[in-house]
């Protein structure tokens, strides 16, 4: 078992470095460790590799499918575009250039939360140039736009790390998403308020003609009223809040959207399935991470970690979890890579009797907040936004982002403390 644990630790280290494919490393490394530990591939033994793989088929995978079926048809019939553009229009009316950017960031975050991959450039390509025309600094515009990733990762249903944490803690989606939304919005709000104060101090005012031009640019070409487009989304949220199965709620909301959009049943089903096609990455990642988690438990690695760190962790399991997750996100600059540290440590914390919801919020939230602090995201997030916001610079934009991330962490700390106190 010592050799198997050593191989598992090596696997985790490779995942943290990001030098090898994360998901393949998790699956192959876990399999080698399991084989070395003496577990057969299949058969009637109490522990087999097949049983460990099947253990990765967690019920939250069905929830992901339901969400993506709903998003698939909402995209197909144009309802999602209507909602997105209306939110950005409202943002421009309320907060001018900063409002446009913040609204676009929030919309990109919501899309990311529902699909598993946040792409702030999707809205920044529209809101960025519009905000700059109104006199807003390009670097600060890009920085605010790229805050979308915090919301998308921590408030979502399909990011592999979020799903792995939810499944490991056995809490289901719901309250953790609310905490994630609060933290994500707080980060966007902080940078938005900085830009609003800056515009006010500099005396930048938007002329009526400029406002009209921006709203025209943001307007949707669809004839569908925003109230109609919102109805399926409200149905989805209502079912979710009431605690009904997310998969079933997603399917019902998708059917309702198809009826409102006057889409033939066959075409509607095709659109739903097209949405589910987006589940490929989170599906493989989730099964791989949970399989890895199962192997770590069975070969005794989780117990070893618990024996080594138990005295320290037992002082305050939930807040130590928050600290570990934050450091993991800060160092790896990747919420996905952080799972190699977060999941095994979460198992230790839960084993010491920590409240599952509080521990899950700490585990998922720390890395989601701090992953962008050093560079804004080495692969996605800020680096993709810089390309579509004219005149922006990555280092300067990232520097603007950092105070908001610190503020977001303070909000996360408070949320975790409240959840833990209420347990």
C-alpha positions in Angstrom: 0.0 0.0 0.0 2.9 2.4 0.7 4.1 2.1 -2.9 0.5 2.6 -4.2 0.2 5.7 -2.0 3.5 7.0 -3.3 2.3 6.6 -6.9 -0.9 8.4 -6.0 1.0 11.3 -4.5 3.1 11.5 -7.7 -0.1 11.6 -9.7 -1.5 14.5 -7.6 1.8 16.4 -8.0 1.7 16.0 -11.8 -1.8 17.3 -11.8 -0.9 20.3 -9.7 2.0 21.3 -12.0 -0.2 21.3 -15.1 2.6 19.8 -17.2 0.5 16.7 -18.1 -3.2 16.4 -19.2 -5.1 16.8 -16.0 -8.0 14.3 -16.7 -5.9 11.6 -18.3 -3.3 11.9 -15.5 -6.0 11.4 -12.9 -7.4 8.3 -14.6 -4.2 6.6 -15.5 -2.4 7.4 -12.3 -5.3 6.2 -10.2 -5.5 3.0 -12.2 -1.8 2.3 -11.8 -2.0 2.9 -8.1 -5.0 0.7 -7.7 -3.3 -2.2 -9.6 -0.1 -1.8 -7.5 -2.4 -2.0 -4.4 -3.6 -5.4 -5.6 -7.1 -4.5 -6.7 -8.3 -6.7 -9.6 -9.8 -5.1 -12.7 -13.2 -6.8 -12.2 -14.7 -9.9 -10.5 -16.4 -10.7 -7.2 -13.8 -9.1 -4.9 -15.0 -6.5 -2.5 -12.9 -3.8 -4.2 -12.3 -3.9 -7.9 -11.3 -1.2 -10.4 -14.6 -1.6 -12.2 -16.5 -0.9 -8.9 -14.3 2.2 -8.3 -15.0 3.5 -11.8 -18.7 2.9 -11.3 -18.4 4.9 -8.1 -17.6 7.9 -10.3 -21.0 7.8 -11.9 -22.5 10.2 -9.3 -26.1 11.4 -9.5 -24.9 15.0 -10.1 -24.1 14.0 -13.7 -27.8 13.7 -14.3 -28.2 17.2 -13.0 -25.6 18.5 -15.4 -27.5 16.9 -18.3 -30.8 18.5 -17.3 -29.2 22.0 -17.1 -27.5 21.6 -20.5 -30.7 20.4 -22.2 -32.4 23.5 -21.0 -29.6 25.8 -22.2 -29.5 24.0 -25.6 -33.0 24.8 -26.5 -32.9 28.3 -25.0 -29.9 29.0 -27.3 -31.5 27.4 -30.3 -34.7 29.5 -30.2 -32.8 32.8 -29.4 -34.3 33.3 -25.9 -30.9 33.3 -24.3 -29.6 36.0 -26.6 -32.7 38.2 -25.9 -32.1 37.9 -22.1 -28.4 38.6 -22.4 -28.8 41.7 -24.5 -31.6 43.1 -22.3 -29.4 42.7 -19.2 -26.6 44.6 -20.9 -29.0 47.3 -22.0 -30.2 47.7 -18.4 -26.6 47.8 -17.2 -25.8 50.7 -19.6 -28.8 52.6 -18.4 -28.0 52.2 -14.7 -24.3 52.5 -14.7 -23.0 53.8 -18.0 -19.8 52.3 -19.3 -19.1 50.5 -16.0 -22.7 49.2 -16.0 -22.4 47.8 -19.5 -19.1 46.0 -18.6 -20.4 44.7 -15.3 -23.6 43.4 -16.9 -21.6 41.7 -19.6 -19.4 40.1 -17.0 -22.4 38.8 -15.0 -24.0 37.4 -18.2 -20.9 35.6 -19.2 -20.6 34.2 -15.6 -24.2 32.9 -15.8 -23.6 31.2 -19.1 -20.4 29.7 -17.7 -22.3 28.5 -14.6 -24.8 26.7 -16.7 -22.4 25.3 -19.4 -19.3 24.5 -17.4 -16.9 26.8 -19.4 -16.9 30.5 -18.7 -15.9 32.6 -21.8 -16.0 36.3 -20.8 -14.8 37.2 -24.3 -18.2 36.2 -25.7 -19.8 39.3 -24.1 -16.6 41.4 -23.8 -16.4 41.6 -27.6 -19.6 43.6 -27.5 -19.3 45.5 -24.1 -15.6 46.2 -24.3 -15.6 48.5 -27.4 -18.9 50.1 -26.2 -17.5 51.0 -22.8 -14.2 52.4 -24.3 -16.2 54.6 -26.6 -17.8 56.1 -23.5 -14.4 57.0 -22.1 -13.6 54.0 -19.8 -10.0 52.8 -19.4 -9.4 49.7 -21.6 -7.4 47.9 -18.9 -10.1 48.4 -16.3 -12.7 47.4 -18.8 -11.0 44.2 -19.5 -10.4 43.5 -15.8 -14.0 43.9 -14.9 -15.2 41.8 -17.9 -13.0 38.9 -16.9 -14.4 38.7 -13.4 -17.0 36.4 -15.0 -14.9 33.4 -14.2 -15.5 33.6 -10.4 -19.2 33.5 -10.8 -19.1 30.8 -13.5 -16.8 28.5 -11.5 -18.4 28.8 -8.0 -22.1 29.4 -8.8 -22.3 26.7 -11.5 -23.5 23.2 -12.0 -21.0 21.7 -14.4 -17.4 22.8 -13.7 -15.5 19.6 -12.9 -14.1 20.9 -9.6 -17.5 22.2 -8.4 -19.1 18.8 -9.3 -16.4 16.8 -7.6 -16.7 18.8 -4.4 -20.5 18.6 -4.4 -20.3 14.8 -5.0 -17.6 14.2 -2.4 -19.5 16.2 0.2 -22.8 14.5 -0.9 -24.7 17.8 -0.5 -26.4 18.2 -3.9 -26.7 21.5 -5.8 -28.6 24.4 -4.2 -27.2 26.3 -1.3 -23.6 26.1 -2.5 -24.7 27.7 -5.7 -26.3 30.6 -3.8 -23.0 31.1 -1.8 -21.1 31.0 -5.1 -23.5 33.6 -6.7 -23.1 35.9 -3.7 -19.3 35.8 -3.9 -19.2 36.1 -7.7 -21.5 39.1 -7.7 -19.6 40.8 -4.9 -16.4 40.7 -7.0 -18.1 42.1 -10.0 -19.8 44.7 -7.8 -16.6 45.9 -6.2 -14.8 46.7 -9.5 -18.0 48.2 -10.9 -18.2 50.6 -7.9 -14.6 51.6 -8.4 -15.2 52.5 -12.0 -18.4 54.4 -11.2 -16.6 56.5 -8.6 -13.8 57.1 -11.0 -16.2 58.3 -13.7 -18.0 60.6 -11.3 -14.7 62.1 -10.0 -13.5 62.7 -13.5 -16.9 64.3 -14.5 -17.5 61.8 -17.4 -21.1 62.0 -18.4 -22.9 60.1 -21.1 -24.7 62.2 -23.6 -28.2 61.1 -24.7 -27.0 60.4 -28.2 -24.2 58.2 -26.9 -26.6 56.3 -24.7 -29.0 55.7 -27.6 -26.2 54.5 -29.9 -25.0 52.0 -27.2 -28.5 50.7 -26.6 -29.0 50.3 -30.3 -25.8 48.3 -30.6 -26.8 46.1 -27.7 -30.4 45.5 -28.9 -31.5 42.1 -30.0 -32.8 41.5 -33.6 -35.4 39.1 -32.2 -39.1 40.0 -32.0 -39.5 37.9 -28.8 -40.3 40.0 -25.8 -37.9 39.7 -22.9 -40.7 38.8 -20.6 -41.5 35.8 -22.8 -37.9 34.8 -23.0 -37.6 34.9 -19.2 -40.6 32.7 -18.4 -38.8 29.3 -19.0 -35.8 30.6 -17.0 -38.0 31.6 -14.1 -39.7 28.2 -14.2 -36.2 26.5 -14.1 -35.2 28.7 -11.1 -38.5 28.1 -9.3 -38.2 24.3 -9.6 -34.6 24.5 -8.5 -35.4 26.6 -5.4 -38.3 24.3 -4.5 -35.8 21.4 -4.4 -37.2 19.3 -7.3 -34.7 17.1 -9.2 -32.6 19.4 -11.4 -32.6 17.0 -14.3 -36.4 16.9 -14.4 -36.7 20.6 -13.9 -34.3 21.2 -16.8 -36.3 19.0 -19.1 -39.7 20.5 -18.2 -38.3 24.0 -18.5 -36.8 23.1 -21.9 -40.2 21.7 -23.1 -41.9 24.9 -22.0 -39.3 27.0 -23.8 -39.9 25.0 -27.0 -43.7 25.6 -26.7 -43.2 29.3 -26.3 -40.7 29.4 -29.1 -43.1 27.5 -31.3 -40.5 24.8 -32.1 -41.5 21.4 -33.5 -41.0 18.7 -30.9 -38.4 16.9 -33.0 -36.4 20.1 -33.5 -36.7 20.9 -29.8 -35.4 17.5 -28.8 -32.5 17.9 -31.2 -31.7 21.3 -29.6 -31.7 19.8 -26.2 -29.4 17.0 -27.2 -27.1 19.5 -28.8 -26.9 21.2 -25.5 -26.0 18.0 -23.8 -23.1 17.6 -26.2 -21.4 20.3 -24.1 -21.3 17.8 -21.2 -18.3 15.9 -22.7 -15.5 17.6 -20.8 -17.2 17.9 -17.4 -18.5 14.3 -17.7 -15.1 12.8 -18.3 -13.5 15.1 -15.7 -16.2 14.3 -13.0 -15.9 10.5 -13.5 -12.1 10.7 -13.5 -11.9 12.9 -10.4 -14.4 10.8 -8.4 -12.7 7.6 -9.5 -9.4 9.1 -8.3 -11.1 10.0 -5.0 -12.3 6.5 -4.5 -8.9 5.0 -5.2 -7.3 7.4 -2.7 -9.7 6.2 0.0 -9.3 2.5 -0.7 -5.5 2.5 -0.8 -5.4 4.4 2.5 -4.0 7.7 1.3 -6.8 9.8 2.8 -6.3 8.1 6.2 -2.5 8.7 5.9 -3.2 12.4 5.3 -5.7 12.5 8.1 -3.1 10.9 10.5 -0.4 13.4 9.5 -2.5 16.6 9.5 -5.4 15.6 11.8 -4.1 17.5 14.9 -3.7 20.7 12.9 -6.9 20.4 10.9 -9.0 19.5 13.9 -8.5 23.0 15.3 -10.9 24.4 12.7 -11.5 21.9 9.9 -13.7 24.2 7.7 -11.4 27.2 7.8 -8.2 25.1 7.3 -10.1 23.7 4.2 -10.7 27.3 3.0 -7.0 28.2 3.5 -5.8 25.0 1.7 -8.2 25.6 -1.3 -7.1 29.2 -1.5 -3.4 28.3 -1.6 -4.1 25.6 -4.2 -5.9 28.1 -6.5 -3.3 30.8 -6.0 -0.4 28.5 -6.8 -1.9 26.4 -9.6 -3.8 29.3 -11.2 -6.3 26.7 -12.2 -9.6 25.7 -10.5 -9.3 22.3 -12.4 -5.8 21.6 -11.3 -6.7 22.5 -7.7 -8.9 19.5 -7.4 -5.8 17.3 -6.9 -5.3 19.1 -3.5 -8.9 20.1 -2.7 -10.7 16.7 -3.0 -8.4 14.6 -0.8 -8.2 17.3 1.8 -12.0 17.7 1.7 -12.3 14.0 2.5 -10.0 14.5 5.5 -12.1 17.5 6.7 -15.4 15.6 6.4 -13.9 12.6 8.2 -13.2 14.9 11.2 -16.9 15.8 11.4 -17.0 19.1 9.5 -20.4 20.3 8.3 -20.6 19.1 4.6 -22.1 22.3 3.2 -19.6 24.6 5.0 -16.7 22.4 4.0 -17.9 22.2 0.4 -18.2 26.0 0.2 -14.7 26.4 1.6 -13.3 23.8 -0.8 -14.9 25.1 -4.0 -14.8 28.8 -3.1 -11.1 29.3 -2.1 -9.7 28.1 -5.4 -12.4 29.8 -7.5 -11.6 33.2 -6.0 -7.8 33.0 -6.0 -7.0 31.2 -9.2 -7.0 34.5 -11.2 -5.0 36.6 -8.7 -1.5 36.2 -10.2 -2.2 36.4 -13.9 -5.9 36.6 -14.5 -5.9 33.0 -15.7 -3.0 31.6 -17.8 -5.2 29.9 -20.4 -8.7 31.4 -20.3 -10.4 34.3 -18.6 -8.4 37.6 -18.8 -6.1 36.5 -21.6 -9.0 35.9 -23.9 -10.6 39.2 -23.0 -7.5 41.2 -23.7 -7.7 40.1 -27.4 -11.2 41.7 -27.8 -10.8 44.8 -25.8 -8.8 47.4 -27.9 -5.8 48.9 -26.1 -5.9 46.7 -23.0 -2.8 45.2 -21.4 -2.9 41.9 -19.4 -0.6 42.9 -16.5 -2.4 46.3 -16.0 -5.8 44.7 -16.2 -4.9 42.0 -13.7 -3.5 44.6 -11.3 -6.9 46.3 -11.4 -8.7 43.0 -10.7 -6.8 42.1 -7.5 -8.6 44.3 -4.9 -11.9 42.9 -6.0 -10.6 39.4 -5.5 -9.5 40.2 -2.0 -12.9 41.7 -1.3 -14.6 38.6 -2.7 -12.5 36.4 -0.4 -13.7 38.4 2.6 -17.3 37.9 1.5 -16.5 34.1 1.0 -15.0 34.0 4.5 -18.1 35.6 6.0 -20.4 33.2 4.1 -18.5 30.1 5.2 -18.5 31.4 8.8 -22.3 31.9 8.7 -23.0 28.5 7.1 -20.7 26.8 9.6 -22.3 28.6 12.5 -25.8 27.6 11.3 -24.8 23.9 11.0 
